[in-house]
Amino acid sequence: MRPVKENTEVTSQLFSPDARILIIAPHPDDEIFGLGGYLLRYRELFHKEEVFDMMENIFICFLTDGEHSRSHIPAHEVKHNRIEASKLALNRLKIIHQNVKRLHLPDGCLRELGPLELSTDQVNRNSYSILSEFIRENQINTILVTHEADYWPFDHVAAFDLARRLSKDNRCKLFGFWVWAWYQQSIMNILRMDKRHYSLLPVTEVKGEKLKLIDLYLKEKDADGVPWIGDLPKAFLASNKWKFEVVELIL
């Protein structure tokens, strides 16, 4: 059985100058763990010193602020620190501030809410419509979201379901990327992946810089000495620091 490797037909679409890409991250940090290497490769390919160039084609939406990652600490304190860490990471990646959207949906509760009423908050009540409008306004034609194989945390599954509907209704390509799936999949499941649609995206050349981006989320800690993003398993951290990132072309 041949192992999955880079499928250039899949990944070349992610580096196309015609692609206008929306990354949907359930929490601040998912964009770096799952796609930090891809974003760095994209930046090196299109970004020139002091000129944004094609980085204008990258958009990011954070569904929640990850405020429940430290359950015994006030949510507003966790929220603030996770947002600040994400700002540092996105600045380092040269992501344009205007291309970042935060919906501030309830962390850990997305699966319990319907796709058209993802928030009881008056402003963000209809997140599907908000994102559909965002997609149309910015002429987005490609969406990347946490893969359905990320079956925990449940917010990742809810994000995938939302993105799949948005992709179909707005005629966008849809890619799923792994964050927790690395930690949850057996090696046999990895070997059995559909090689026509899956790709292992090499990030060796930018791995050192990706580790610095990850460290932006890990180095700031609460009073207990635990990172604001939570006390993550060592195996999870190791898998997301590997020399590949996994993406699958869904639609």
N, C-alpha and C positions, 0 to 999 in steps of 0.2 A: 504494500500500500504506500503510494507516494505521499509525502507530507505536503501540506499546503505551502505555497511560496507566493512571491509577489505575482499577481495577475495584472500585467501592465494594461490590459484592456479595461480593467476596473479602475485602477488607481490613476491612469492617465486622465480620466474624466474629472478627477478631483484637482488636477493641475491645469485644466484647460483655461485659457484666457477668456473664454466665453462663459465660464461658470460663475454665477453669482450665488454664493454659498451661505446658507443659514445653518449654524450649529445650535442645536437645542440641548442645553445642559440642565438636568433636573436640579443640580446643586452647584454652587461655586466650587470648583476643583475638578469636576468631571471633564471639562474641556481640556484640562492639562493632562490628567492621568490617561485619558483615552486618546487624545489627539494632539498633545503637545509637540510630539515629533513631526507630525504632519504640518502643523501650523508653522513650525520653524523651517521646515523644508519649503513651504509655500513662501514664507517671508524671504528666504534666501534666493528663491527663483525670481520673484517679482519685485521685491522692495529694494530701492536704491537709497543711498544716504540722503536724508532730509527730503525725500520725495516719496509720497505714499504709493503712487502707481497702482498696481493691482490689489494692494491690501484694502483698497476701497471696496473690493468685491467680497470681503469676508464680513459676515454679520454673526452676532452671538446673542442668544436669548437665554437668560437664566430664569427657569420657572419658579424656583424657590430661592431663599437666601440661606438655606441649610441651618436654620436657627435652632433645630432640635438635636444637633449632633452632640451637645453637652447638656444633658437633661436637667442637671441640678444647678445650672447657671442661668440667670435671666436671659430669655430669648433675645431681647434687644441687644444685649452685650455680644452674644455669639453672632447674631446677624451683622452687627457693625464690623466685627473683626473679619468675618468671612468675605464680606463685600470689599473691605479694604485690601485684603490679600488678592482678590480677583482683579482689582484695579491695577495693582502692581504687576501682576502676571500679564494682563492685557497690554499695559503700557510697554512692557518689555518686548512683547510680540509686535508692537506697532499697530495694534488694532485701533481703528478710529473710534473715538468716544461716541460719536453720533450713531455708530453701527451696533452699539450694545444696548440691549433692551432687558429690563428686569421686571418680571410680573409680580414678584413678592407674594406668590401663592403659598399656602400653608405647607411647611415642610413635613413630609411623612404622611400626608393625607391625600395626595393626588389620586390614588387609586379609588378612594371612597367617593370622589366627586365625578359627576358626569362630564363628558367631553365638551359640552356646550355651556356648562355652568361649573367651571373649574374652581371658582372662588365665590364665596358669599359676599365678598367685599364689593361695594357699589362700583368702584373704579375698574376692578379686574374681573368682574363677574363673568363676562363672556370672553374668555381668553382665546377661544377658537377664532372668534371674529376679529379680535385684536391682532392676532398673528396672521390671519388671512389678509387683513388690510396691510400689515407690515410687509408681507410677501409681495403683494401687488405693487405697493408704493416703491419698493426697492428692486422690483423686477427680478426677484430671486427665482432661480430655476433648479436649485439643488439644495437638499436638506440632509444634514447629518445629525443623527440622534443616537442616544444610548440604545444598544441592541436589545431585542426582546430576550436574548439569552442572559441578560443581566436581570434574572428573575428576582433578585433582591439587591438593593432596596427596591420596594414596590414602586417608588416614584419613578424609577428608571423604566419600568414596564408601562406605566401611565404615560410617560413622555413619548415612548415608542408608539403607543396607540394614537396619541394626539398627532404625532408627526406623520404617521401613515395616512390618517384622514386628511391632513393638510396637503400632503403630497398628491393624493388622488384628486382632491377638489381643485387644486391650483396647478395641476399638471407639472409637478416638480419631480426630478429624480430623487430617490430616497436611498440613503446609505445608513446602515447601522454600524456603530463602533463599540468595541468592547471596553468596559471598565471593570466591573465585577465578574464578568464572564470568565476572565482569566483565572480567577480564584475558584470559580464554581464548576468549571468544565473539567472532565477527565481527559487525559491525553488521548484516549481512543476517540472521544467526541471531536477533538481537534483534528485528528487524522481523517475522520470521516466527513469533514466539512465539504460542501459542494464547491469544488475547485473552479467551477465556471463563474461563480459569483463572489466567492470569498477571496480576499487577498491579504497577505502579510506585507505590510508597508515597511520597508527598511528605514530605520531612523538612527543607525549607528553613527553616521557623521554628525548628527546633532544631539546625540545622547547626553553629552556633558551639559549642554545648554538646557535640555529638558529636565535634567536632574536639578538644575538651579531653579527652574520654574516650579517644580514640585516642592522644593525647599521653601519657596515663598509661602506655601500653604502649611508647611510643617514646622517652620522655625518659631512662629509666634504662638505662644502657649498661654493657657489660662493659669489661674492661681494654683492649680493642682499639678502644673507641669505637663499637661496634656494638650496637644495641638487643638486649635479651635475646630478643626474638621473631624475631630474624634481620635480615639486610640485605635488606629487601623492595624489589622493583622500584618505581621511581617511578611507572610506569604503573598498577601495582596500587594504590598509595596514592592516586593521583589518582582512580581510578575508584570507590574506596570512600569518597571524600570528596564524591561527587556529591550532588545535591539529591534523589535518589530512592534507594530501596532496593527490590530485586526480591523478591517472594514469589510462589509458585505453590501453589494448592490441588491437592494430589496425591490425597488420599482424602477 
